[in-house]
């Protein structure tokens, strides 16, 4: 048996499965430290899901994610998405709602907007490298609300390190790529702000700890 969804961390002979979905221009390898900490500290088995945003549509990506999850044949599946990866999870659960029970955590995901992406999209060369999913999800107005049948925790950063800080010229707290206000998704269960950058959150022990805590208990310890 795995860890009860409403309980605290328990030792188990069977690790609970987590699917990690990376962000734009990433490969999943950047999550190595996060995955190790979730495994070592919480007994979670993390599976990186890889996709190519520049050459795929969101429909194609979510279909592949569905096959990926089905192949796990797991009774419980949690999801962790970094940046654009959170929106992939959002669209996946919207399209394929019948999934094993579990929770989800978004890390620096532009849930309602991305001024940095909008500004980058005006640069022709950069826009061509972003791909259709970014164009569909971030370069035009979107109204999103978390109505999925699983708790969602969101972590945002306030260390402004990244090219997005130059593109968007944030006048509010941001992680250097995404503003804190852009990560707030109506209907989410919990929202936590930490002093980390957009990429730095993937190597932060504190972010890993809070992610694991939410996946195990459905809440952040610091909120």
Long-range contacts (C-beta under 8 A, 24 or more apart in sequence): 2-75, 2-76, 3-43, 3-216, 5-76, 5-101, 5-102, 5-103, 5-218, 6-217, 6-218, 7-216, 7-217, 8-216, 8-217, 9-42, 9-43, 9-212, 9-216, 9-217, 11-43, 12-43, 15-39, 15-43, 15-44, 15-45, 16-43, 16-44, 16-45, 16-74, 16-76, 16-78, 16-102, 16-215, 17-44, 17-45, 17-47, 17-72, 17-74, 17-76, 17-77, 17-78, 18-44, 18-45, 18-46, 18-47, 18-77, 18-78, 18-79, 18-80, 18-215, 19-46, 19-47, 19-49, 19-65, 19-68, 19-69, 19-72, 19-77, 19-78, 19-79, 19-80, 20-46, 20-47, 20-48, 20-49, 20-80, 20-81, 20-82, 20-85, 21-49, 21-51, 21-65, 21-79, 21-80, 21-81, 21-82, 21-85, 21-86, 21-88, 21-89, 22-48, 22-49, 22-50, 22-51, 22-82, 22-83, 22-85, 23-81, 23-82, 23-83, 23-84, 23-85, 23-108, 24-53, 24-83, 24-84, 24-130, 24-131, 24-134, 25-53, 25-129, 26-82, 26-83, 26-85, 30-82, 30-199, 30-202, 31-82, 31-202, 33-202, 33-203, 33-208, 34-80, 34-202, 34-203, 34-207, 34-208, 34-211, 37-205, 37-208, 37-209, 37-212, 38-208, 38-211, 38-212, 38-215, 41-208, 41-209, 41-212, 42-212, 42-215, 42-216, 44-78, 44-212, 44-215, 46-80, 47-72, 51-88, 52-131, 53-84, 53-130, 53-131, 53-132, 53-133, 53-134, 54-129, 54-130, 54-131, 55-131, 56-131, 56-132, 56-133, 57-132, 57-133, 57-136, 58-88, 58-91, 58-132, 58-133, 58-136, 58-137, 59-95, 61-88, 61-92, 61-133, 62-88, 62-91, 62-92, 62-95, 62-96, 65-92, 66-92, 66-95, 66-96, 69-99, 69-100, 74-100, 75-100, 75-101, 76-100, 76-101, 76-102, 77-101, 77-102, 78-102, 78-103, 78-104, 78-105, 78-215, 79-103, 79-104, 79-105, 80-104, 80-105, 80-106, 80-107, 80-211, 80-215, 81-105, 81-106, 81-107, 81-109, 82-107, 82-108, 82-109, 82-201, 82-202, 83-107, 83-108, 83-109, 83-110, 83-177, 83-178, 83-198, 84-109, 84-110, 84-133, 84-134, 84-137, 84-138, 85-109, 86-111, 87-111, 87-133, 87-137, 87-138, 88-133, 90-144, 90-146, 90-148, 91-137, 93-148, 93-150, 94-148, 97-148, 97-149, 99-150, 101-150, 102-150, 102-215, 103-150, 103-151, 103-152, 103-153, 103-214, 103-215, 103-218, 104-148, 104-150, 104-151, 104-152, 104-153, 105-152, 105-153, 105-154, 105-155, 105-211, 105-214, 105-215, 106-152, 106-153, 106-154, 106-155, 106-183, 106-185, 106-188, 107-155, 107-201, 107-202, 107-207, 107-211, 108-155, 108-156, 108-157, 108-175, 108-177, 108-178, 108-183, 108-198, 108-201, 109-154, 109-178, 109-183, 109-185, 110-138, 110-178, 110-182, 110-183, 111-144, 111-154, 111-182, 111-183, 111-184, 111-185, 111-188, 112-142, 112-144, 112-182, 112-184, 112-185, 113-138, 113-142, 113-182, 114-138, 114-178, 114-182, 115-164, 115-167, 115-168, 115-170, 115-179, 115-182, 116-162, 116-163, 116-164, 116-167, 116-168, 116-177, 116-178, 119-167, 119-168, 120-167, 144-185, 144-186, 145-185, 145-186, 145-187, 146-185, 146-186, 146-187, 146-188, 147-187, 151-189, 151-190, 151-214, 151-218, 152-185, 152-187, 152-188, 152-189, 152-190, 153-188, 153-189, 153-190, 153-191, 153-192, 153-210, 153-211, 153-214, 153-218, 153-219, 153-220, 154-183, 154-184, 154-185, 154-188, 154-190, 154-191, 154-192, 155-192, 155-193, 155-194, 155-201, 155-207, 155-210, 155-211, 155-220, 156-180, 156-183, 156-184, 156-191, 156-192, 156-193, 156-194, 157-193, 157-194, 157-195, 157-196, 157-197, 157-198, 157-200, 157-201, 158-193, 158-194, 158-195, 158-196, 159-195, 159-196, 159-197, 159-200, 160-197, 161-197, 161-198, 161-199, 161-200, 162-197, 162-198, 162-199, 164-198, 175-200, 175-201, 189-218, 189-219, 190-214, 190-218, 190-219, 190-220, 190-223, 191-223, 192-220, 192-222, 192-223, 194-222
